[in-house]
Amino acid sequence: MGKQLVIVGAGHAHLTILKNLQKFKSTGHDVTVVSSSSLHYYSGMGPGMLSGIYRPEEIFFNVKKMAENRGAVFIEDKVVKIHPQKKTVDLHSGQTLSYDVMSVNTGSFVPVEDSESSDDFVIPVKPIENLLNARNKIIAALKNKELRITVVGGGPTGVEVAGNLERLIRNECGQGRITLVAGTRLLRQFKSSVRNRVRNALVRRQLQVIEGVRASAVNDNSVALTDGSQIESDIVFMAVGVKPSPVIEDSGLPIGQDGGMLVNQYLQSVSYPEIFGGGDCISFQPQPLAKVGVYAVRQNPILLNNLQGFLKGTALEPFHPQKSVMLAFNLGDGTAVVQWHSIVWGGRLGFALKNYIDQTFMKNFQISGELDG
Protein backbone atom coordinates (compact mmCIF):
# COMPACT_ATOMS: atom_id res chain seq x y z
CA MET A 1 0.00 0.00 0.00
CA GLY A 2 1.34 3.43 -0.96
CA LYS A 3 2.31 5.96 1.68
CA GLN A 4 2.20 9.74 1.90
CA LEU A 5 5.56 11.47 1.40
CA VAL A 6 5.71 15.18 2.20
CA ILE A 7 8.65 17.29 1.07
CA VAL A 8 8.86 20.51 3.08
CA GLY A 9 10.94 23.17 1.36
CA ALA A 10 12.44 23.00 -2.13
CA GLY A 11 15.96 24.11 -1.25
CA HIS A 12 19.41 22.92 -2.29
CA ALA A 13 19.28 19.65 -0.34
CA HIS A 14 16.00 18.57 -1.97
CA LEU A 15 16.81 19.14 -5.64
CA THR A 16 17.79 15.52 -6.36
CA ILE A 17 14.57 14.36 -4.69
CA LEU A 18 12.53 16.73 -6.85
CA LYS A 19 14.32 15.57 -9.96
CA ASN A 20 13.48 11.94 -9.11
CA LEU A 21 9.94 12.20 -7.72
CA GLN A 22 8.70 9.74 -10.33
CA LYS A 23 10.62 7.01 -8.50
CA PHE A 24 8.26 7.44 -5.55
CA LYS A 25 5.19 7.76 -7.73
CA SER A 26 6.06 4.63 -9.71
CA THR A 27 6.12 2.58 -6.51
CA GLY A 28 2.64 3.75 -5.49
CA HIS A 29 3.41 6.58 -3.07
CA ASP A 30 1.68 9.95 -3.02
CA VAL A 31 4.01 12.95 -2.91
CA THR A 32 3.26 16.50 -1.79
CA VAL A 33 5.83 19.29 -2.06
CA VAL A 34 5.32 22.38 0.09
CA SER A 35 7.38 25.48 -0.67
CA SER A 36 6.90 29.16 0.10
CA SER A 37 7.74 29.99 -3.52
CA SER A 38 7.40 28.32 -6.90
CA LEU A 39 10.99 29.36 -7.66
CA HIS A 40 14.13 28.53 -5.69
CA TYR A 41 17.17 30.77 -6.11
CA TYR A 42 20.67 29.30 -5.85
CA SER A 43 22.54 31.17 -3.11
CA GLY A 44 25.98 30.55 -4.63
CA MET A 45 25.12 32.86 -7.54
CA GLY A 46 23.00 35.38 -5.62
CA PRO A 47 25.67 38.09 -5.27
CA GLY A 48 26.42 37.70 -8.98
CA MET A 49 22.74 38.34 -9.73
CA LEU A 50 22.93 41.47 -7.57
CA SER A 51 25.72 42.91 -9.71
CA GLY A 52 24.29 41.76 -13.04
CA ILE A 53 26.82 39.04 -13.82
CA TYR A 54 23.85 36.64 -13.97
CA ARG A 55 20.26 37.19 -15.03
CA PRO A 56 17.63 36.09 -12.47
CA GLU A 57 16.46 33.21 -14.67
CA GLU A 58 20.00 31.86 -14.75
CA ILE A 59 20.05 31.26 -11.00
CA PHE A 60 16.64 29.88 -10.11
CA PHE A 61 14.96 26.48 -10.34
CA ASN A 62 11.27 26.24 -11.20
CA VAL A 63 10.51 23.85 -8.36
CA LYS A 64 6.75 23.99 -8.96
CA LYS A 65 7.18 22.64 -12.49
CA MET A 66 9.78 20.13 -11.32
CA ALA A 67 7.27 18.70 -8.85
CA GLU A 68 4.15 18.79 -11.00
CA ASN A 69 5.86 17.44 -14.12
CA ARG A 70 6.80 14.36 -12.09
CA GLY A 71 3.35 13.70 -10.69
CA ALA A 72 3.59 15.38 -7.29
CA VAL A 73 1.16 17.84 -5.75
CA PHE A 74 2.80 21.25 -5.27
CA ILE A 75 1.47 23.61 -2.60
CA GLU A 76 2.82 27.17 -2.49
CA ASP A 77 2.53 27.79 1.22
CA LYS A 78 4.59 27.89 4.38
CA VAL A 79 4.75 25.24 7.10
CA VAL A 80 4.16 26.92 10.44
CA LYS A 81 4.19 23.87 12.72
CA ILE A 82 5.01 20.19 12.67
CA HIS A 83 3.16 17.76 14.95
CA PRO A 84 5.48 14.73 14.99
CA GLN A 85 3.29 12.64 17.29
CA LYS A 86 0.29 13.07 15.00
CA LYS A 87 2.39 13.06 11.80
CA THR A 88 0.77 16.22 10.52
CA VAL A 89 1.96 19.67 9.48
CA ASP A 90 0.07 22.95 9.69
CA LEU A 91 0.33 25.42 6.83
CA HIS A 92 0.04 29.20 7.01
CA SER A 93 -3.14 29.01 4.94
CA GLY A 94 -4.81 26.91 7.63
CA GLN A 95 -4.54 23.63 5.73
CA THR A 96 -3.24 20.53 7.53
CA LEU A 97 -1.31 17.76 5.79
CA SER A 98 -0.71 14.22 7.00
CA TYR A 99 2.48 12.31 6.27
CA ASP A 100 3.98 8.88 6.73
CA VAL A 101 7.47 10.05 5.82
CA MET A 102 8.73 13.61 5.56
CA SER A 103 11.90 15.44 4.58
CA VAL A 104 12.51 18.98 5.81
CA ASN A 105 14.65 21.59 4.09
CA THR A 106 13.23 24.86 5.40
CA GLY A 107 16.54 26.70 5.13
CA SER A 108 17.68 29.61 7.25
CA PHE A 109 17.17 33.32 7.73
CA VAL A 110 19.27 36.36 8.65
CA PRO A 111 18.27 37.73 12.05
CA VAL A 112 17.65 41.48 12.08
CA GLU A 113 16.28 41.88 15.60
CA ASP A 114 18.43 44.94 16.31
CA SER A 115 16.95 46.89 13.43
CA GLU A 116 14.61 49.77 14.26
CA SER A 117 14.30 50.87 10.65
CA SER A 118 11.96 50.34 7.74
CA ASP A 119 11.99 47.23 5.59
CA ASP A 120 13.04 49.33 2.59
CA PHE A 121 16.17 50.47 4.43
CA VAL A 122 17.39 47.12 5.80
CA ILE A 123 17.87 44.20 3.41
CA PRO A 124 18.63 40.71 4.82
CA VAL A 125 20.74 38.78 2.32
CA LYS A 126 18.41 35.79 2.67
CA PRO A 127 16.15 34.81 1.05
CA ILE A 128 18.12 35.37 -2.14
CA GLU A 129 15.12 37.03 -3.78
CA ASN A 130 15.93 40.02 -1.54
CA LEU A 131 19.04 40.65 -3.62
CA LEU A 132 16.99 40.91 -6.80
CA ASN A 133 14.65 43.42 -5.19
CA ALA A 134 17.66 45.34 -3.87
CA ARG A 135 19.25 45.46 -7.32
CA ASN A 136 16.15 47.04 -8.82
CA LYS A 137 15.88 49.52 -5.97
CA ILE A 138 19.52 50.57 -6.24
CA ILE A 139 19.37 51.03 -10.01
CA ALA A 140 16.37 53.33 -9.61
CA ALA A 141 17.95 55.30 -6.74
CA LEU A 142 21.28 55.84 -8.52
CA LYS A 143 19.52 57.93 -11.14
CA ASN A 144 18.79 60.58 -8.53
CA LYS A 145 21.65 60.60 -6.02
CA GLU A 146 24.88 59.15 -4.71
CA LEU A 147 24.12 56.17 -2.48
CA ARG A 148 25.64 55.35 0.89
CA ILE A 149 25.48 51.58 1.30
CA THR A 150 26.61 49.66 4.37
CA VAL A 151 27.10 45.89 4.48
CA VAL A 152 27.01 44.44 8.00
CA GLY A 153 28.91 41.16 8.32
CA GLY A 154 32.47 40.21 7.48
CA GLY A 155 31.86 36.62 6.41
CA PRO A 156 31.85 35.20 2.87
CA THR A 157 28.39 36.52 2.04
CA GLY A 158 29.18 40.03 3.28
CA VAL A 159 32.37 40.07 1.22
CA GLU A 160 30.62 38.87 -1.96
CA VAL A 161 27.72 41.29 -1.56
CA ALA A 162 30.07 44.25 -1.00
CA GLY A 163 32.20 43.43 -4.03
CA ASN A 164 29.20 42.90 -6.28
CA LEU A 165 27.58 46.14 -5.10
CA GLU A 166 30.65 48.01 -6.33
CA ARG A 167 30.24 46.40 -9.75
CA LEU A 168 26.54 47.24 -9.85
CA ILE A 169 27.18 50.93 -9.12
CA ARG A 170 29.99 51.06 -11.68
CA ASN A 171 27.92 49.33 -14.36
CA GLU A 172 25.09 51.81 -13.82
CA CYS A 173 27.53 54.74 -14.08
CA GLY A 174 26.38 55.82 -10.64
CA GLN A 175 28.11 57.21 -7.59
CA GLY A 176 28.21 55.47 -4.23
CA ARG A 177 30.11 54.75 -1.07
CA ILE A 178 30.24 51.17 0.17
CA THR A 179 31.25 50.35 3.75
CA LEU A 180 31.75 46.80 4.99
CA VAL A 181 31.44 46.45 8.77
CA ALA A 182 33.41 43.24 9.28
CA GLY A 183 33.07 42.74 13.03
CA THR A 184 36.07 41.50 14.98
CA ARG A 185 38.00 40.62 11.84
CA LEU A 186 37.26 40.18 8.16
CA LEU A 187 36.75 36.47 7.34
CA ARG A 188 38.01 35.62 10.80
CA GLN A 189 37.61 31.85 10.34
CA PHE A 190 39.85 31.78 7.29
CA LYS A 191 43.58 31.81 6.68
CA SER A 192 45.37 35.14 6.84
CA SER A 193 46.30 34.73 3.17
CA VAL A 194 42.59 34.58 2.27
CA ARG A 195 41.77 37.60 4.43
CA ASN A 196 44.62 39.64 3.00
CA ARG A 197 43.74 38.84 -0.60
CA VAL A 198 40.10 39.73 -0.10
CA ARG A 199 40.78 42.89 1.92
CA ASN A 200 43.32 44.18 -0.58
CA ALA A 201 40.98 43.47 -3.49
CA LEU A 202 38.12 45.39 -1.88
CA VAL A 203 40.21 48.35 -0.68
CA ARG A 204 41.83 48.64 -4.11
CA ARG A 205 38.33 49.28 -5.49
CA GLN A 206 37.67 52.04 -2.95
CA LEU A 207 35.48 50.01 -0.59
CA GLN A 208 35.87 50.88 3.07
CA VAL A 209 36.47 47.85 5.30
CA ILE A 210 36.03 48.44 9.03
CA GLU A 211 37.35 45.79 11.44
CA GLY A 212 37.40 45.62 15.24
CA VAL A 213 33.86 46.95 15.71
CA ARG A 214 30.36 45.60 15.25
CA ALA A 215 27.04 47.12 14.37
CA SER A 216 25.15 47.73 17.60
CA ALA A 217 21.94 49.09 16.09
CA VAL A 218 20.46 49.95 12.72
CA ASN A 219 18.22 53.00 12.55
CA ASP A 220 16.73 54.89 9.63
CA ASN A 221 19.61 56.64 7.84
CA SER A 222 22.45 55.26 10.00
CA VAL A 223 24.24 52.26 11.47
CA ALA A 224 25.51 52.61 15.06
CA LEU A 225 28.80 50.89 15.86
CA THR A 226 30.07 49.50 19.15
CA ASP A 227 32.78 52.18 19.34
CA GLY A 228 30.09 54.87 19.49
CA SER A 229 30.44 56.06 15.91
CA GLN A 230 27.73 56.19 13.27
CA ILE A 231 27.76 55.39 9.56
CA GLU A 232 25.26 57.44 7.59
CA SER A 233 23.54 55.03 5.20
CA ASP A 234 20.80 54.97 2.59
CA ILE A 235 20.65 51.15 2.40
CA VAL A 236 21.94 48.47 4.80
CA PHE A 237 22.56 44.85 3.83
CA MET A 238 22.49 42.45 6.77
CA ALA A 239 24.89 39.53 6.30
CA VAL A 240 25.49 38.68 9.94
CA GLY A 241 25.13 34.92 9.69
CA VAL A 242 22.08 32.73 9.48
CA LYS A 243 19.84 30.86 11.88
CA PRO A 244 17.79 27.74 11.09
CA SER A 245 14.12 28.19 10.35
CA PRO A 246 12.30 28.61 13.71
CA VAL A 247 9.59 26.10 12.74
CA ILE A 248 11.83 23.25 13.96
CA GLU A 249 12.17 24.52 17.51
CA ASP A 250 8.59 25.82 17.60
CA SER A 251 7.39 22.29 16.78
CA GLY A 252 9.20 20.71 19.73
CA LEU A 253 11.54 18.60 17.62
CA PRO A 254 14.95 17.87 19.18
CA ILE A 255 17.39 20.59 18.16
CA GLY A 256 21.14 21.16 18.24
CA GLN A 257 22.97 24.12 19.75
CA ASP A 258 22.27 26.27 16.69
CA GLY A 259 18.52 25.58 16.76
CA GLY A 260 18.52 23.21 13.80
CA MET A 261 16.72 19.86 13.76
CA LEU A 262 19.07 17.34 15.35
CA VAL A 263 19.72 14.50 12.91
CA ASN A 264 21.85 11.36 13.00
CA GLN A 265 24.33 10.12 10.41
CA TYR A 266 21.42 9.13 8.15
CA LEU A 267 20.05 12.72 8.15
CA GLN A 268 17.17 11.39 10.21
CA SER A 269 15.63 13.04 13.28
CA VAL A 270 17.12 11.53 16.41
CA SER A 271 13.64 11.07 17.91
CA TYR A 272 11.35 10.67 14.92
CA PRO A 273 12.89 8.29 12.34
CA GLU A 274 10.22 9.05 9.74
CA ILE A 275 11.44 12.68 9.56
CA PHE A 276 14.56 13.43 7.51
CA GLY A 277 16.19 16.76 6.74
CA GLY A 278 19.09 18.57 5.14
CA GLY A 279 20.65 21.96 4.50
CA ASP A 280 20.77 24.90 6.90
CA CYS A 281 17.78 23.77 8.96
CA ILE A 282 19.53 20.72 10.47
CA SER A 283 22.15 20.15 13.15
CA PHE A 284 24.27 17.13 12.26
CA GLN A 285 24.73 15.17 15.50
CA PRO A 286 28.03 13.43 14.58
CA GLN A 287 29.81 16.77 14.07
CA PRO A 288 28.99 20.46 13.59
CA LEU A 289 28.73 21.56 9.96
CA ALA A 290 29.31 25.07 8.64
CA LYS A 291 26.32 26.71 6.98
CA VAL A 292 27.73 26.44 3.47
CA GLY A 293 25.83 25.23 0.44
CA VAL A 294 28.31 22.50 -0.44
CA TYR A 295 27.05 20.31 2.42
CA ALA A 296 23.43 20.68 1.31
CA VAL A 297 24.43 19.75 -2.23
CA ARG A 298 26.28 16.64 -1.01
CA GLN A 299 23.27 15.63 1.11
CA ASN A 300 21.06 15.43 -2.02
CA PRO A 301 21.71 11.79 -3.03
CA ILE A 302 21.77 10.63 0.60
CA LEU A 303 18.31 12.03 1.26
CA LEU A 304 16.92 10.50 -1.93
CA ASN A 305 18.40 7.10 -1.12
CA ASN A 306 17.27 7.15 2.52
CA LEU A 307 13.71 8.23 1.80
CA GLN A 308 13.45 5.36 -0.67
CA GLY A 309 15.10 2.98 1.79
CA PHE A 310 12.82 3.98 4.66
CA LEU A 311 9.72 3.48 2.52
CA LYS A 312 10.99 0.06 1.37
CA GLY A 313 12.30 -0.97 4.79
CA THR A 314 15.86 -1.39 3.48
CA ALA A 315 19.20 -0.20 4.87
CA LEU A 316 19.96 3.51 5.03
CA GLU A 317 23.14 5.22 3.82
CA PRO A 318 25.19 7.41 6.19
CA PHE A 319 26.21 10.93 5.24
CA HIS A 320 29.97 11.47 5.44
CA PRO A 321 30.85 15.18 5.22
CA GLN A 322 34.00 15.83 3.26
CA LYS A 323 36.89 16.85 5.48
CA SER A 324 37.77 19.86 3.38
CA VAL A 325 35.61 21.89 1.03
CA MET A 326 36.67 24.26 -1.69
CA LEU A 327 35.43 27.78 -1.10
CA ALA A 328 35.49 30.51 -3.72
CA PHE A 329 34.50 34.13 -3.12
CA ASN A 330 33.10 36.03 -6.11
CA LEU A 331 34.43 39.57 -5.67
CA GLY A 332 32.26 41.03 -8.40
CA ASP A 333 35.04 42.26 -10.68
CA GLY A 334 35.55 39.06 -12.64
CA THR A 335 37.89 37.61 -10.03
CA ALA A 336 37.49 35.22 -7.11
CA VAL A 337 39.60 34.17 -4.15
CA VAL A 338 39.74 30.39 -3.79
CA GLN A 339 40.74 28.23 -0.81
CA TRP A 340 41.27 24.49 -1.27
CA HIS A 341 42.97 22.66 1.62
CA SER A 342 46.10 24.75 2.30
CA ILE A 343 46.18 26.31 -1.17
CA VAL A 344 44.95 29.88 -1.59
CA TRP A 345 44.84 31.55 -4.98
CA GLY A 346 42.65 33.85 -7.00
CA GLY A 347 42.18 36.16 -9.94
CA ARG A 348 40.18 35.64 -13.12
CA LEU A 349 41.00 31.95 -13.24
CA GLY A 350 39.50 31.61 -9.76
CA PHE A 351 36.24 33.15 -10.94
CA ALA A 352 36.26 30.98 -14.07
CA LEU A 353 36.48 27.88 -11.87
CA LYS A 354 33.69 29.03 -9.54
CA ASN A 355 31.51 29.97 -12.49
CA TYR A 356 32.07 26.57 -14.13
CA ILE A 357 31.11 24.73 -10.93
CA ASP A 358 28.02 26.88 -10.41
CA GLN A 359 26.87 26.64 -14.02
CA THR A 360 27.33 22.86 -14.02
CA PHE A 361 25.19 22.60 -10.89
CA MET A 362 22.48 24.75 -12.46
CA LYS A 363 22.40 22.73 -15.68
CA ASN A 364 21.90 19.55 -13.68
CA PHE A 365 18.68 20.81 -12.10
CA GLN A 366 17.31 23.50 -14.45
CA ILE A 367 15.16 20.96 -16.23
CA SER A 368 11.80 22.73 -16.25
CA GLY A 369 12.21 25.42 -18.88
CA GLU A 370 13.77 28.09 -16.67
CA LEU A 371 15.70 29.63 -19.56
CA ASP A 372 13.04 29.25 -22.26
CA GLY A 373 11.90 32.83 -21.83
URJORA-V325108 format. One record per backbone hydrogen bond with DSSP energy under -0.5 kcal/mol. NH is the residue of the N-H (numbers start at 1). CO is the residue of the C=O. Records with the same first field share a line. If there is no record, write none. Layout:
NH=CO / CO
This chain:
5=3 / 30
6=4 / 101
7=32
8=6 / 103
9=7 / 34
11=105
14=11
15=12
18=14
19=15
20=16 / 17
21=18
23=20
24=20 / 21
25=21
26=22
27=24
28=25
29=24
30=3
32=5
33=73
34=7 / 32
35=33 / 75
40=61
42=59
43=41
45=42
46=43
47=43
49=45
50=46
51=47
52=48
53=48
54=48
58=55
59=55 / 56
61=40
63=38 / 61
64=38
66=62
67=63
68=64
69=65
70=66 / 67
71=68
72=67
73=31
74=72
75=33
76=74
77=35 / 75
80=90
81=90
83=88
84=82
87=83
88=83
89=97
90=81
91=95
92=78
94=91
97=89
99=87
100=4
101=4
102=274
103=6
104=276
105=8
109=243
110=126
111=109
115=112
116=218
121=118
122=118
123=236
124=122
125=238
130=127
131=128
132=128
133=129
134=130
135=131
136=132
137=133
138=134
139=135
140=136
141=137
142=138
143=139 / 140
144=141
145=141
147=175
149=147 / 177
150=235
151=179
152=150 / 237
153=151 / 181
155=239
159=155
160=156
161=157
162=158
163=159
164=160
165=161
166=162
167=163
168=164
169=165
170=166
171=167
172=168
173=170
174=169
177=147
179=149 / 177
180=208
181=151 / 179
182=180 / 210
183=213
185=182
187=154
188=185
190=187
194=191
195=191
196=192
197=193
198=194
199=195
200=196
201=197
202=198
203=199
204=200
205=201 / 202
206=203
207=202
208=178
209=207
210=180 / 208
211=209
212=183
213=183
216=214 / 224
217=224
218=114
219=222
222=219
223=231
224=217
225=229
226=214
228=225
231=223
232=230
233=221
234=148
235=148
236=121
237=150
238=123 / 236
239=152 / 237
243=109
244=258
245=107
248=245
250=246
251=247
252=249
253=248
256=260
259=256
261=281
262=254
263=283
264=268
267=264
269=272 / 275
270=262
275=272
276=102 / 274
277=267
278=104
281=278
282=279
283=261
285=263 / 283
287=284
292=290
295=292
296=292
297=293
298=294
299=295
300=296 / 297
303=299
304=300
305=301
306=302
307=303
308=304
309=305
310=306
311=307
312=308
313=309
314=309
319=265
320=318
321=319
327=339
329=337
330=328
331=329 / 335
336=347
337=329
338=336 / 345
339=327
340=343
343=340
345=338
347=336
351=347
352=348
353=349
354=350
355=351
356=352
357=353
358=354
359=355
360=356
361=357
362=358
363=359
364=360
365=361 / 362
366=362
367=365
372=369
